[in-house]
Amino acid sequence: MKNTGHSAMVSLFLASYEDFKVRLRKRLGSEDLANDVLHETYLRVDRMDVPPNLQQPNAYLYRMALNIAADRRQADARLLTGSEVEELLQSAD
């Protein structure tokens, strides 16, 4: 069974969800990305142990979401576009 600190973090995340969504959508410029980031953030919050001595848990959760967004953008930047794949395939012939 999860501890009450964990439950409090999940409850705080859920209570702040709409605020996070608005802020992330503005910050990231994409509602889809904001939704994906919030989903991943929820999964991480649900799996985590509560860090000790969080003075601003809401700020901690928002920063977690921003870090996930940054990770997602870095991963996406490494992907090739369709035209880049075509060029590679044609140059291999």
Buried (B, 14 or more C-beta within 10 A) or exposed (E): EEEEBBEEBBEBBEEBBEEBBEBBBEBBEEEEBBEBBBEBBBEBBEEEEBEEEBEEBBEBBBEBBBEBBEEBEEEEEEEEEEEEEEEEEEEEE
